[in-house]
C-alpha cells in the first residue's frame, strides 16, 4: 500500500468540479483509492462519497492506494493534488 498526506490549498476545498476530475484520475487505475479526512473515509472512485467528506481549504487528507498499480496511482494522484487542489 502506498500512502501520502496532502493539505488542501484550493480556497473552496474539494468541490464538485475538482472532485469529478479526481474521480476520473483515480478510475484510470485498477488499485483501490481511499481518501481519509479525520475519522471519515471515502472511495476515491466515487464522486458522492468523496463530496460527502466535506473537505475544506486547510484540511489535511490522507490518500491510500492499494493494488497492482499502486506506485503509479500514488504518483499520479500526488501530481493531481499538487496541481489542482
Phi and psi in degrees as GROMACS dihedral restraints (atoms count N, CA, C in turn):
[ dihedral_restraints ]
;  ai    aj    ak    al  type     phi  dphi    fc
    3     4     5     6     1  -109.1    20    10
    4     5     6     7     1   142.9    20    10
    6     7     8     9     1  -144.9    20    10
    7     8     9    10     1   144.9    20    10
    9    10    11    12     1  -148.0    20    10
   10    11    12    13     1   157.4    20    10
   12    13    14    15     1  -110.9    20    10
   13    14    15    16     1   149.9    20    10
   15    16    17    18     1  -149.6    20    10
   16    17    18    19     1   136.7    20    10
   18    19    20    21     1   -96.7    20    10
   19    20    21    22     1   122.8    20    10
   21    22    23    24     1   -67.3    20    10
   22    23    24    25     1   126.2    20    10
   24    25    26    27     1  -104.2    20    10
   25    26    27    28     1   -18.9    20    10
   27    28    29    30     1   -61.1    20    10
   28    29    30    31     1   128.5    20    10
   30    31    32    33     1   -63.5    20    10
   31    32    33    34     1   -19.1    20    10
   33    34    35    36     1  -109.2    20    10
   34    35    36    37     1     9.2    20    10
   36    37    38    39     1    75.8    20    10
   37    38    39    40     1  -155.2    20    10
   39    40    41    42     1   -89.7    20    10
   40    41    42    43     1    90.2    20    10
   42    43    44    45     1   -98.7    20    10
   43    44    45    46     1  -173.8    20    10
   45    46    47    48     1   -54.7    20    10
   46    47    48    49     1   -50.4    20    10
   48    49    50    51     1   -63.5    20    10
   49    50    51    52     1   -54.7    20    10
   51    52    53    54     1   -67.1    20    10
   52    53    54    55     1   -29.2    20    10
   54    55    56    57     1   -63.7    20    10
   55    56    57    58     1   -42.5    20    10
   57    58    59    60     1   -61.8    20    10
   58    59    60    61     1   -41.6    20    10
   60    61    62    63     1   -66.5    20    10
   61    62    63    64     1   -38.1    20    10
   63    64    65    66     1   -63.8    20    10
   64    65    66    67     1   -43.2    20    10
   66    67    68    69     1   -61.1    20    10
   67    68    69    70     1   -44.8    20    10
   69    70    71    72     1   -60.7    20    10
   70    71    72    73     1   -40.9    20    10
   72    73    74    75     1   -64.8    20    10
   73    74    75    76     1   -45.4    20    10
   75    76    77    78     1   -64.2    20    10
   76    77    78    79     1   -34.9    20    10
   78    79    80    81     1   -70.9    20    10
   79    80    81    82     1   -12.3    20    10
   81    82    83    84     1   -69.2    20    10
   82    83    84    85     1   -15.3    20    10
   84    85    86    87     1  -114.0    20    10
   85    86    87    88     1   151.0    20    10
   87    88    89    90     1   -80.5    20    10
   88    89    90    91     1   -20.3    20    10
   90    91    92    93     1   -64.7    20    10
   91    92    93    94     1   149.2    20    10
   93    94    95    96     1   -72.2    20    10
   94    95    96    97     1   140.3    20    10
   96    97    98    99     1  -124.9    20    10
   97    98    99   100     1   121.3    20    10
   99   100   101   102     1  -117.9    20    10
  100   101   102   103     1   136.9    20    10
  102   103   104   105     1  -114.4    20    10
  103   104   105   106     1   125.9    20    10
  105   106   107   108     1  -114.4    20    10
  106   107   108   109     1   134.5    20    10
  108   109   110   111     1  -133.2    20    10
  109   110   111   112     1   112.3    20    10
  111   112   113   114     1    60.9    20    10
  112   113   114   115     1  -126.9    20    10
  114   115   116   117     1   -96.8    20    10
  115   116   117   118     1    10.0    20    10
  117   118   119   120     1  -107.3    20    10
  118   119   120   121     1   147.1    20    10
  120   121   122   123     1  -133.9    20    10
  121   122   123   124     1   143.7    20    10
  123   124   125   126     1  -135.2    20    10
  124   125   126   127     1   149.7    20    10
  126   127   128   129     1   -72.6    20    10
  127   128   129   130     1   120.9    20    10
  129   130   131   132     1   -68.9    20    10
  130   131   132   133     1    -4.3    20    10
  132   133   134   135     1  -104.2    20    10
  133   134   135   136     1     6.9    20    10
  135   136   137   138     1  -124.3    20    10
  136   137   138   139     1   115.2    20    10
  138   139   140   141     1   -57.6    20    10
  139   140   141   142     1   -51.1    20    10
  141   142   143   144     1   -66.8    20    10
  142   143   144   145     1   -35.1    20    10
  144   145   146   147     1   -64.5    20    10
  145   146   147   148     1   -41.7    20    10
  147   148   149   150     1   -65.6    20    10
  148   149   150   151     1   -44.7    20    10
  150   151   152   153     1   -63.8    20    10
  151   152   153   154     1   -33.9    20    10
  153   154   155   156     1   -66.2    20    10
  154   155   156   157     1   -18.4    20    10
  156   157   158   159     1   -66.2    20    10
  157   158   159   160     1   -25.9    20    10
  159   160   161   162     1    64.0    20    10
  160   161   162   163     1    41.9    20    10
  162   163   164   165     1   -71.1    20    10
  163   164   165   166     1   126.5    20    10
  165   166   167   168     1  -112.6    20    10
  166   167   168   169     1   167.8    20    10
  168   169   170   171     1   -58.2    20    10
  169   170   171   172     1   133.1    20    10
  171   172   173   174     1    93.0    20    10
  172   173   174   175     1   -13.3    20    10
  174   175   176   177     1   -73.2    20    10
  175   176   177   178     1   142.7    20    10
  177   178   179   180     1   -97.1    20    10
  178   179   180   181     1   131.2    20    10
  180   181   182   183     1  -116.5    20    10
  181   182   183   184     1   153.4    20    10
  183   184   185   186     1  -115.3    20    10
  184   185   186   187     1   129.5    20    10
  186   187   188   189     1  -110.9    20    10
  187   188   189   190     1   127.0    20    10
  189   190   191   192     1  -119.4    20    10
  190   191   192   193     1   132.7    20    10
  192   193   194   195     1  -121.3    20    10
  193   194   195   196     1   130.1    20    10
  195   196   197   198     1  -140.1    20    10
  196   197   198   199     1   122.8    20    10
  198   199   200   201     1   154.2    20    10
  199   200   201   202     1  -169.9    20    10
  201   202   203   204     1   -67.9    20    10
  202   203   204   205     1   -27.7    20    10
  204   205   206   207     1  -114.6    20    10
  205   206   207   208     1    32.9    20    10
  207   208   209   210     1   -61.4    20    10
  208   209   210   211     1   -35.6    20    10
  210   211   212   213     1   -63.5    20    10
  211   212   213   214     1   -48.6    20    10
  213   214   215   216     1   -64.9    20    10
  214   215   216   217     1   -41.7    20    10
  216   217   218   219     1   -62.9    20    10
  217   218   219   220     1   -45.9    20    10
  219   220   221   222     1   -62.1    20    10
  220   221   222   223     1   -43.5    20    10
  222   223   224   225     1   -61.5    20    10
  223   224   225   226     1   -47.2    20    10
  225   226   227   228     1   -64.4    20    10
  226   227   228   229     1   -40.0    20    10
  228   229   230   231     1   -71.5    20    10
  229   230   231   232     1   -33.9    20    10
  231   232   233   234     1   -61.5    20    10
  232   233   234   235     1   -43.2    20    10
  234   235   236   237     1   -63.7    20    10
  235   236   237   238     1   -43.5    20    10
  237   238   239   240     1   -58.9    20    10
  238   239   240   241     1   -50.0    20    10
  240   241   242   243     1   -60.4    20    10
  241   242   243   244     1   -44.5    20    10
  243   244   245   246     1   -63.2    20    10
  244   245   246   247     1   -42.2    20    10
  246   247   248   249     1   -82.7    20    10
  247   248   249   250     1   -29.6    20    10
  249   250   251   252     1  -113.8    20    10
  250   251   252   253     1   -21.7    20    10
